[in-house]
Amino acid sequence: MSELQPSDKRSAFVGMIVTSILLFLFAYGIVLATNAKFAGDESHAAATK
């Protein structure tokens, strides 16, 4: 097998960081879209009081 080169390690960390940021933004976008969809729905809020 070939040995891991230093440039490969740097690329792997950059890819991991970029992927983590993109996954966070994707999940945050889903939360924002869901909150916007149910912003005017007060039927569940009254049931929890």
Long-range contacts (C-beta under 8 A, 24 or more apart in sequence): none
